[in-house]
Amino acid sequence: MKKILLCVTGSIAAYKALELTRLLVKANCEVKVLLTESAKAFVTRLSFEALSQGKVYDDLFAYTDHPIEHIELARWADQIVIAPASANTIAKLALGLADDLLGNVILATDKPIFIAPTMNVVMWQNTAVQANVNQLKNRKFIVLPPDAGEQACGDIGDGRLMEPQAIIKHILKPKIKTDKHVVITAGPTVEALDPVRYLSNHSSGKMGYALAEAFVDIGWGVTLISGPTQLIASQGCDVVQVRSANEMHDAVLEKVKTADLFIAAAAVADYRPQICAVEKIKKTDESDALTLKLIKNKDILASVASLTKNRPCCVGFAAETHNAREYALAKIERKNLDFLILNQVNTDNGFPFYSDHNEVQLFNKHHQQVLVLPLASKRDIANQIVNYLNENVIKKEVQTELNYE
């Protein structure tokens, strides 16, 4: 029987922790619940005692049978789940504060810690919050990212607590080991014009990062080669940060040597300035125009697809504004691709760039449309693409361990 310490913090989503408790008990887990002081403003001890069939803990200095209760709880648990996790709790944990029972338990444990953030979309996107989340990831917290959707305040976007059923799948799923390896590029590249300015594009990197996370979830080894973004990669990814197309080209050719699959989701600059000025280019009164001479960058996807030794299965992306299918099929032939994912770009609003949603079509090398995925979150789109590729690209033995993450 798995022993779970469920830690509930102050959030309007705290009521969902009741359902999470019920599901954990139903899954034959022994559950103890820890409530922070602010959590008690939203939910009651009695509700959790009834559902968990056990004691609820909420006071660092309460008199109990164990005088050092935070140590006993830390030792008892096989896993710790913090759901929901408020912005305040995330900040305190990132700093290592120990001013309440939760903070002390976290400092005293060496067990896996799952944390499910929830907050307003603007709060979630705040650089301070993202820095704190990144700090927790660096300390091996397993972050269960928030869902996108309508929030209690009426805003729409990332910040909803992951649904209890999904949390259960993450914390109780068997750990899958596979010898499959995928290399994914994501985000934009930037091509320096001078020390201040550069040429780039609108890519947010969200689709590539979603694909990386989906592959991690099914047990693939994942190398994510990313241009500059504000995104946090899923734990389990080997992340290589680059800036220019040339840097990305070199990183990809090094990493694909051991890859079964290569997905070129990055929006790589086709051209770069022939000369990067040493000093800032000044505006002058002599001319109303500035002429730049651009030279072509190396084609990363074509370079990988043309490998004669250890060539991985190659998947490209095409973002087209018109004649989308025609250009997509031509790209398959021109670059010798195995699959191509087609985005139709809206010329009015730039969709799907920066959006959390997408709609795509997947074509194989025979020009057959093998998937048509209507509008959905990029993570849902990624899951469907990954499931298809996992089933149809390479068949290798997958080993399921008996232990859990």
N, C-alpha and C positions, 0 to 999 in steps of 0.2 A: 504494500500500500504506500503510495507516494504521499509525502508530508509537505503540504503547501502552507506557507505563511502569506496570507492575503492582506496587504496593507492598503487601506482606503484613505484618501486625502480629501480635502475640502473642495468639492466641485459639484456643480449641478448634475453632473453625470454619475455621482456617487450611487444613485439608486440602481445603476446597472451592475454594480458590484454585488448586489443581492442575487441577481440572476447568475452571475459568475460563480458565486458561492454554491448555489444550487447545482449548477452544472459540474463543478468540481466534486461535490459529494456524490453526485450521480455517477461520475467516472471512477468511483471507488477511491477517492483521495481523502486523506485525513486533513482537515482544514482548520487552521487557527486564524482568527481575524484580528488585525491591529488597526485601530481607528486613531487618526490624529485628532487634535482638539477641534480643528475647523471641520473635519468630516462629520462630527457629531451635530453640526448645525443642519446637516442635510439628511442624515440617516441615524437610526437608533441602534444601540447595543442589542436590545431585545430581538430585533429582526434578524441580526446576524447570529445571535445565540440560537435562535430557533432553526435557522437554515443550516448552520454549520454543526449543530448538535455539540457545541463545545463552548469554551470560554472566549470572551472578547477582551482584548488588551488595549488599554488606552492611557495608562499613566506610568511614567517612568519610575515614580517613587511610591507606587501603591504597595501596600503590605500584601505579600503573597508567601507561598511555601518556598519560593526561590528568591532569596534576597538580592540576587544579581539577575534579574529577570531578562534583561536584554541579551545577556550571554546565553542563558538557557534557550531563549527563542532562536537565537542565531545558530546554536548547535542543533536544535531539534529539527529545523526545516531542511528538506531536501532542495527546495527552491523557494525563492521569495518573489512574489508578484505584487507590484505597486500599480494599482488600477482602481480609480483613475489617479493620475499624477498631475497635480496642478503646477502652474508656472513657479509658484513660490516653493513648492517641495523640490522641484527640479533644481532650482537655484541653490537651495540649502544643501542638497546632496552633492551638487557639483563642487561646493566649497568645503564639503566634509564637515558640516556643522553637526553637533551632537547635543542640541538643546531640547530634544524630546525623545520619546521611546523609539520612534522610527529611525531617527538619525543615529542613535546608539546601536541599534540592531544592524544597520547597514555597515557601520564601521567594524562591527564585530564578526561579520560573516565572511566565509570564503566560498559560499554556495552560489549557484547561478542566480542572477537578479534580472527579472523581466520588469520593464517599466513602460506603462502605456499612457503617454501624455494626452491631455485634453485641455483645450482653451480656445479662445476666440482666434479666428484666422489671422488677424493682424498681430496679435500677441505671439502666435506660433511662428510667424515670419520674422519677428523682431530679432535683430542680430544678437542681442544678449541671450535670448532664449536658445537660439541655434548654437551659440557658443557653449552654453551650458550642456545642451544635449550632446554636442560633440565631445565635450569633456567626459561625460558619462560613458559614451561609447569607447573612448580611449581607455577607460577603466573597466572595460569588459561588461558593462551593463548591456543587456539585450533590449534594444528599444523597439517597441511595437508601435509603428508610426500611426498617427491619427488618420481617420477616414475623412474624405471630403463629403460635403453635403450642407444642408441647412442647419444652422446652429440656434441655440436657445435665444440669442440676441437678434436673430433674423438675418445675420450675415450668412454668406454661402462660401465655402472653401474648406481647406484642410483645417482640422481642429477637433472634429468629433471623435469621441472615444471609440477605439476599435470595438466592434460588437463582441459580446461575451463568447459567442460560438467561435469566432475567429481567434480570440485570445486563447481559448481552450486548445484549438488546433496547433497553435504555436508552442504552447508550454508543455503539451502532452504528446506531441507528434513523435514518432520514432525518428531517430537520427539516421539519415540516409547517407551512405558513403558510395561514391561512384568514382570511376577513374576518368570521367568525362571532364574536359576543360574547354571553357569558352573565353574568348577575348572579345570585349565589347568596347567600342569607342563611343564617347558621349560629349555633348556640349559643343560650344563653338571653338574655333581657333582664333587667335589674334595675331595680326601681322603688323609689326612696328613700322610706323612712318617716320617718327622721330622719337626722342625720349618721352614725349608727352602724348602723342596721338598714335592711333592704330586703326587698322581696318578689321572689321569683324562682322558678325551677323546676329540674327535674333534668336538663335538656338538657346533654349533654357537648360537642355540636358536631361529634362524630366523623363523622356521616353527611354533613353539609354540607361538611366539609373533605375527605372522601374524594371527593365529587362534584367539588369544585373541582380536586383533583389529577388526576382522570380526564379532565376537560375540557382541562386543560393538556397532558396527554399526547397528545391528538389534535389539538392545535394551535389550539384556540379561545382567544380573548381572554377572560380570566376576571377578574371583579370579585367579591371575597369580602367581604361586609359581615358582620362577626362581632361578636356579643356577647362578654362576658368568658369566656374559656376558657384552658386551659393548653396549647393545641395550637399547633403551628408550621405555618403555611401552606406549601403547595408553592411552590417558586420559579416565577416566571411569573405568580403571582396579584397583582393589584392589591388590597391588603387595606385595608379601611376599618374601624377599630375604633370601636364604639359601646357604649353602656351601656343606655340606656332605649329603650322602644318608640318614643317620639317621635323620638329621634335616628336610630333605624333607619329609620323611615318617611321622614324627610327625605333620608337618604342614598340610600335605594332610589329614590325619585322622581327624584333628580338623576341617578343612574347608569343607570337604565333607558332614558333618552332615546336611547341609542345601542345598546340591547340587542336581540338577536334572540330571546332566551330568558330568562325569569325563573323561578328555582326558589326557593320559599319554604321552606327547610329549617329555619329558626330556630324555636324555641319562644318565640313572642312573648307577653308578658303581655297578657291581655285587658283587665285593669283596673290602675289605679294609685291610690295614695292621693290623695284630693282635695287634701290639704294635706301638704306635707313640712315637718315641724317644724324650726325653726331650731336648737333644742337637743335633746339626747337626751331622749326621753320617759321619765320616771321611773316606777318601780313605786310604787304607793301602797297604804296599808292600808285605804283607804275602800272599795275595790271589788275583787272577784275577777275582774272582766271588763274588757277593753279593747275599745271599739267603734271600728272604723275605717270611715270613709266612703270608698268606692272609686268612681271614675268610669271610664268605658269609654275605652280607648285607640283610636286610629285603626286601622282594619283595613288593614294594608299590602298583603296579597295582593288584597283586593277593590279597593283604590285603583288598583293597577296593572292589574288585569283590566278595569276600567271606563274605562281611557283610550280616548279617541276618536282620538287622533293618536299615531302611532309606538308602538302597543301591541305588546309582545312576546308570544310564546307563553308562557302562564302555567302553571306546574306547582306544585301545592300538596302539602302533606303532611297526613295525618290520623293522629293517634295516639289510638286508641280502646280503651276497656276492655271495652265490650260493644256489641252491635248494630253491629259495626264496618262491615260493608258498607253497611248502610242509611244510617248517618251519613255515610259517605264519598261515596256517590252524591248525597245531599242537598247536601253541601258543593260538589260540582261544579256543581250547578244554582244554588245560592244565590250563589256567587262568580263564576260565569261562567268556569270553568276549562277549559283544554284537556286537561290531564292531572292525575291525583291519585295520589300514592303512599301506600298504606295500611300503617300499622304496627299490629299487634295488641299492646297493652300487657298484660303479665302483672301482675295485681294483687297477686300474692304477692311477687315480687322486683323489679318495676319494669322488667323486660326490655322493650325493648332499651336503655333509658337506661344510660349508662356502659359498656355492653358493647362489645366489639370486633366483635360479630357482629350480624346482623339477618336478618329474613325479611320480605319485603314483597310487595305486589301493586300493579300499575300499571293504572289505569283511564283510558280516554280520555273525551272529552266526550260520547260516545254511550253511556256506561256500559258499554262493552265492556272486559272484563278482558284486556289485551293482553300482560301479563307476570305470571307467578307465579314468584317467586324464593325457593326454599327456604333454610333456614339456611346462611349463609356469612359470611365476613368482610365488614365494611362496605365495604372497598375492592373486593372481588369484586362485591358487590351494586352498588356505584357504577359499576363498569366496564360491567356489563350494562345498567343504566339509561341511561348515557351513550351507549353504542353504539346503543341503540334510538332515543333522541331524536335523535342525530346523523343517523341514517338516515331518520327520519320527520318531523322538524320542518321544517327549512329546507334546501333544496338550493341550495348556493352553490359556486362553483368553488373547488377546493382546489389549491394549487400546492405541489409537492414540490421542494425544493431538492436539488441534487446533493451538497452538503456534509453533514457529520454534526455532531451536537451534541458 
